[in-house]
Amino acid sequence: MTGALLALVGCGGAMPGDALEADLASADQAQQVDNGLSTNGLSTNGLSTNGLSTNGLSTNGLSTNGFNDWFNQNADTAPTLMAYIVKCAVPAGQTRTFQSPTTGAKYTWQGSLGLAPGWASGSPATVLEQQSVSACLAAHANKYGLHIALSVLGRTAQGAAVPYSAEELSQFSAKEGCFFGNLFTSDGLFAARDRDFSSAESSTRACGLTLSADTCAPITNIGSCSQFCTKSDPSQPYYTQCTYNGKTYPAITTRVQPTELFRCGDGVCQFTEHAGSGTTADSCRADCGA
């Protein structure tokens, strides 16, 4: 299995260092994760205020008073958010450790995709690195709190492709969405669909596959990837960049297994569907009754 394959669980709580480290160590590969990133964590943790973007995602950056203050002020969500920041930014095989001088709790987070190698080495985050990590965080947000496997495709801030295999593309054959933006600034986070999607359909990954603009605040769904995003090579399975509000961003593209996609009328009342008199996921008489 290649480095592009990750798993996520949304709305997970903060975990102390030993429990988090043990949980991460149970993954089959360094770039498979089993922790949660909730949309609430994205909206309540301002990355521009934690000092990391200017001090570097290194031991020195994690030891600043500014980072410690930010971490303690957001104690419920910061540990999980940091787990995903490190996984998105830092290469596989590396870890980042933080011990709170306030509480004494120790956290160890493992690298994975290596999207921001300069920032991971201790340099201030470039704009491209901020954007690449932001797109990765948005791609891993899940509003339902489920453990979901997905394929994450794209490029690092330095332009290197995240590895993937034909086996991975075959296993994760359902195109899902594209994600981009900048969480370190006021630009915002954006998602769009990478496949046709109707009101009869629903998904465990509602932030990417949706017809609503406000399903996963602070992530805004803007429609279709093809409207805003382009590929440097039409044969590649991911978008290279997306342009929105006059700005161009690096993109992260995701794929899921077909079992994560539901349709009203398939005979099963999924948790993403609701009873009603219609044929949409929000009013699915065929599956959930009236």
C-alpha positions as CSV (number, residue, x, y, z in Angstrom):
1,M,0.0,0.0,0.0
2,T,1.4,3.4,-1.0
3,G,1.8,6.6,0.9
4,A,-1.3,8.2,-0.6
5,L,-3.7,5.9,1.4
6,L,-4.9,7.3,4.7
7,A,-7.8,6.6,7.1
8,L,-9.6,9.1,9.2
9,V,-12.2,9.4,11.9
10,G,-14.0,12.6,12.5
11,C,-14.9,14.4,15.7
12,G,-12.4,12.5,17.7
13,G,-11.4,13.8,21.1
14,A,-8.0,14.8,22.3
15,M,-5.8,12.0,23.5
16,P,-2.8,12.1,25.9
17,G,0.6,11.3,24.5
18,D,0.9,7.7,25.4
19,A,-2.6,6.8,24.1
20,L,-2.2,8.8,21.0
21,E,1.2,7.3,20.3
22,A,-0.1,3.8,20.8
23,D,-3.1,4.4,18.6
24,L,-0.9,5.8,15.8
25,A,1.6,2.9,16.1
26,S,-1.2,0.4,15.4
27,A,-1.5,1.6,11.8
28,D,-0.3,-0.7,9.1
29,Q,1.8,1.9,7.4
30,A,3.3,5.2,8.5
31,Q,0.9,7.1,6.3
32,Q,-2.2,5.4,7.6
33,V,-3.8,7.2,10.5
34,D,-6.6,6.4,12.9
35,N,-7.5,9.6,14.6
36,G,-10.1,12.3,14.3
37,L,-10.3,15.8,12.8
38,S,-13.6,17.5,13.3
39,T,-14.7,20.6,11.5
40,N,-15.0,22.2,14.9
41,G,-11.3,21.7,15.3
42,L,-10.7,23.6,12.1
43,S,-12.9,26.5,13.1
44,T,-11.7,27.0,16.6
45,N,-8.0,26.7,16.1
46,G,-6.5,29.8,14.4
47,L,-3.2,28.6,12.9
48,S,-2.0,32.1,12.5
49,T,-1.9,32.6,16.2
50,N,0.0,29.5,17.3
51,G,3.4,30.7,16.3
52,L,4.2,27.7,14.1
53,S,3.9,29.4,10.8
54,T,6.7,31.7,11.6
55,N,8.8,29.6,14.0
56,G,8.7,26.3,12.0
57,L,7.2,22.9,12.7
58,S,10.3,21.8,14.7
59,T,11.3,21.3,18.3
60,N,12.1,25.0,18.5
61,G,8.8,26.0,17.1
62,L,6.9,23.7,19.5
63,S,8.8,25.1,22.5
64,T,7.7,28.7,22.2
65,N,5.4,30.4,24.7
66,G,3.1,31.3,21.9
67,F,2.5,27.7,20.8
68,N,2.1,26.6,24.4
69,D,-0.5,29.3,25.1
70,W,-2.4,28.4,21.9
71,F,-2.3,24.7,22.7
72,N,-3.6,25.1,26.2
73,Q,-6.3,27.6,25.2
74,N,-7.6,25.0,22.7
75,A,-6.9,21.9,24.8
76,D,-10.0,20.0,23.5
77,T,-9.1,20.2,19.9
78,A,-5.4,21.2,19.5
79,P,-3.9,17.7,20.1
80,T,-5.9,16.1,17.3
81,L,-5.4,19.0,15.0
82,M,-1.7,18.9,15.6
83,A,-1.7,15.2,14.8
84,Y,-3.1,16.0,11.4
85,I,-0.9,19.0,10.8
86,V,2.2,16.8,11.5
87,K,0.8,14.0,9.3
88,C,0.2,16.4,6.4
89,A,3.3,18.5,6.7
90,V,6.1,16.2,8.0
91,P,7.6,13.3,6.0
92,A,6.9,9.7,7.0
93,G,9.4,8.3,9.5
94,Q,9.7,11.5,11.5
95,T,7.8,12.5,14.6
96,R,7.2,15.7,16.5
97,T,6.9,15.7,20.3
98,F,5.5,18.4,22.6
99,Q,5.4,18.3,26.4
100,S,3.2,21.0,27.9
101,P,5.1,23.0,30.5
102,T,1.7,23.9,31.9
103,T,0.2,20.4,32.4
104,G,3.1,18.1,31.9
105,A,1.2,16.1,29.3
106,K,3.3,14.7,26.5
107,Y,2.2,14.3,22.9
108,T,4.0,12.5,20.0
109,W,2.7,13.0,16.4
110,Q,3.9,11.0,13.4
111,G,4.7,12.5,10.0
112,S,3.2,11.1,6.9
113,L,2.7,13.0,3.6
114,G,5.5,15.5,3.8
115,L,3.6,18.2,2.0
116,A,5.6,21.0,3.7
117,P,9.3,19.9,3.9
118,G,10.7,23.3,4.5
119,W,8.3,24.1,7.3
120,A,8.9,20.6,8.8
121,S,12.6,21.4,8.9
122,G,12.1,24.5,11.0
123,S,11.8,27.2,8.4
124,P,8.9,29.6,8.4
125,A,6.0,28.2,6.4
126,T,5.9,29.5,2.8
127,V,2.5,30.5,1.4
128,L,2.5,27.3,-0.7
129,E,3.2,25.2,2.3
130,Q,0.4,26.9,4.2
131,Q,-2.0,26.2,1.3
132,S,-0.9,22.6,0.9
133,V,-1.3,21.7,4.6
134,S,-4.6,23.6,4.7
135,A,-5.9,21.5,1.7
136,C,-4.8,18.3,3.4
137,L,-6.6,19.3,6.7
138,A,-9.8,20.1,4.8
139,A,-9.6,16.7,3.0
140,H,-9.4,14.9,6.3
141,A,-12.3,16.7,8.0
142,N,-15.4,14.5,8.6
143,K,-18.6,15.7,10.1
144,Y,-20.0,12.3,11.1
145,G,-17.3,11.0,13.4
146,L,-16.6,7.8,11.4
147,H,-13.4,5.9,10.6
148,I,-13.2,6.1,6.8
149,A,-10.5,5.0,4.5
150,L,-9.6,7.3,1.6
151,S,-7.0,7.9,-1.0
152,V,-5.3,11.3,-0.9
153,L,-3.6,12.5,-4.0
154,G,-1.7,15.6,-4.9
155,R,1.7,17.3,-4.7
156,T,3.9,18.6,-2.0
157,A,4.6,22.4,-1.8
158,Q,7.8,21.6,-3.7
159,G,5.9,19.9,-6.5
160,A,6.7,16.3,-5.8
161,A,3.8,13.9,-6.4
162,V,2.3,12.0,-3.5
163,P,2.9,8.3,-4.5
164,Y,0.0,6.2,-5.5
165,S,-0.5,2.8,-7.2
166,A,-2.9,1.3,-9.7
167,E,-4.0,-1.0,-6.9
168,E,-4.9,2.0,-4.8
169,L,-6.9,3.7,-7.6
170,S,-8.7,0.4,-8.2
171,Q,-9.6,-0.1,-4.5
172,F,-10.6,3.5,-4.1
173,S,-12.4,3.7,-7.4
174,A,-15.0,6.4,-6.5
175,K,-13.9,9.9,-7.2
176,E,-14.8,12.2,-4.4
177,G,-13.7,15.8,-4.2
178,C,-11.0,18.4,-4.3
179,F,-9.9,20.6,-1.4
180,F,-7.9,23.9,-1.2
181,G,-7.6,27.2,0.6
182,N,-5.5,28.6,3.4
183,L,-6.4,28.1,7.1
184,F,-3.4,30.3,8.2
185,T,-5.0,33.4,6.7
186,S,-8.5,34.7,6.1
187,D,-8.8,33.1,2.7
188,G,-11.0,30.2,3.9
189,L,-11.2,26.5,3.0
190,F,-13.0,25.2,0.0
191,A,-14.2,21.8,-1.3
192,A,-15.8,20.7,-4.5
193,R,-17.2,17.5,-6.0
194,D,-15.1,15.4,-8.4
195,R,-18.1,13.4,-9.7
196,D,-21.7,13.8,-10.6
197,F,-23.8,13.9,-7.4
198,S,-27.6,14.1,-7.1
199,S,-30.0,14.9,-4.3
200,A,-30.8,11.2,-4.1
201,E,-27.3,10.4,-3.1
202,S,-25.5,10.8,0.3
203,S,-22.1,10.0,1.6
204,T,-20.2,9.3,4.8
205,R,-17.9,12.0,3.4
206,A,-20.3,14.9,3.3
207,C,-17.7,17.7,3.2
208,G,-16.6,16.8,-0.3
209,L,-19.7,15.2,-1.8
210,T,-22.6,17.5,-1.2
211,L,-25.0,19.9,-2.9
212,S,-24.9,22.3,0.0
213,A,-22.5,25.1,0.4
214,D,-22.5,25.1,4.2
215,T,-22.4,21.4,5.1
216,C,-19.0,21.5,6.9
217,A,-18.2,25.0,8.1
218,P,-15.6,26.4,8.0
219,I,-15.2,24.5,4.7
220,T,-17.4,25.9,1.9
221,N,-18.5,23.6,-0.9
222,I,-18.4,25.6,-4.1
223,G,-19.7,23.0,-6.6
224,S,-17.7,21.0,-9.1
225,C,-13.9,20.5,-9.2
226,S,-14.0,20.9,-13.0
227,Q,-15.3,24.4,-12.6
228,F,-12.4,25.7,-10.6
229,C,-9.5,23.2,-10.9
230,T,-7.1,22.0,-13.5
231,K,-4.6,19.2,-14.0
232,S,-1.1,19.6,-15.4
233,D,-1.5,16.2,-17.1
234,P,-5.1,15.1,-18.0
235,S,-4.1,11.5,-17.4
236,Q,-3.2,12.0,-13.8
237,P,-5.9,11.2,-11.1
238,Y,-5.6,14.4,-9.2
239,Y,-6.0,18.2,-9.7
240,T,-2.9,20.3,-9.6
241,Q,-4.4,23.6,-8.7
242,C,-7.7,25.4,-8.1
243,T,-8.6,29.1,-8.6
244,Y,-11.3,30.8,-6.6
245,N,-11.9,34.4,-5.6
246,G,-9.1,35.4,-7.8
247,K,-6.5,33.3,-6.1
248,T,-4.8,30.0,-7.2
249,Y,-4.1,27.3,-4.7
250,P,-2.5,23.8,-4.7
251,A,-5.2,21.1,-4.4
252,I,-5.6,17.8,-2.7
253,T,-7.9,15.3,-4.5
254,T,-9.6,12.4,-2.7
255,R,-11.1,9.1,-3.7
256,V,-13.2,6.7,-1.6
257,Q,-14.4,3.1,-1.8
258,P,-17.8,2.8,-3.5
259,T,-19.3,1.4,-0.2
260,E,-19.1,5.0,1.2
261,L,-21.7,6.2,-1.3
262,F,-25.4,5.7,-0.8
263,R,-28.5,6.3,-2.9
264,C,-32.2,6.6,-2.0
265,G,-33.9,3.5,-3.4
266,D,-31.2,1.0,-2.7
267,G,-33.3,-0.7,0.0
268,V,-31.2,0.4,3.0
269,C,-32.0,3.3,5.3
270,Q,-28.5,4.7,5.8
271,F,-27.7,7.1,8.7
272,T,-27.2,9.8,6.1
273,E,-30.8,9.4,4.9
274,H,-34.1,10.5,6.5
275,A,-37.7,9.3,6.3
276,G,-40.1,11.2,4.2
277,S,-42.4,11.1,1.2
278,G,-39.8,11.9,-1.5
279,T,-36.9,10.3,-3.4
280,T,-34.0,12.4,-2.0
281,A,-31.6,11.4,0.7
282,D,-33.3,13.9,3.0
283,S,-36.8,12.5,2.3
284,C,-36.4,8.9,1.2
285,R,-39.6,6.9,1.5
286,A,-38.3,3.9,-0.4
287,D,-35.5,3.2,2.2
288,C,-36.7,4.9,5.4
289,G,-40.4,5.0,5.2
290,A,-42.7,8.0,5.5
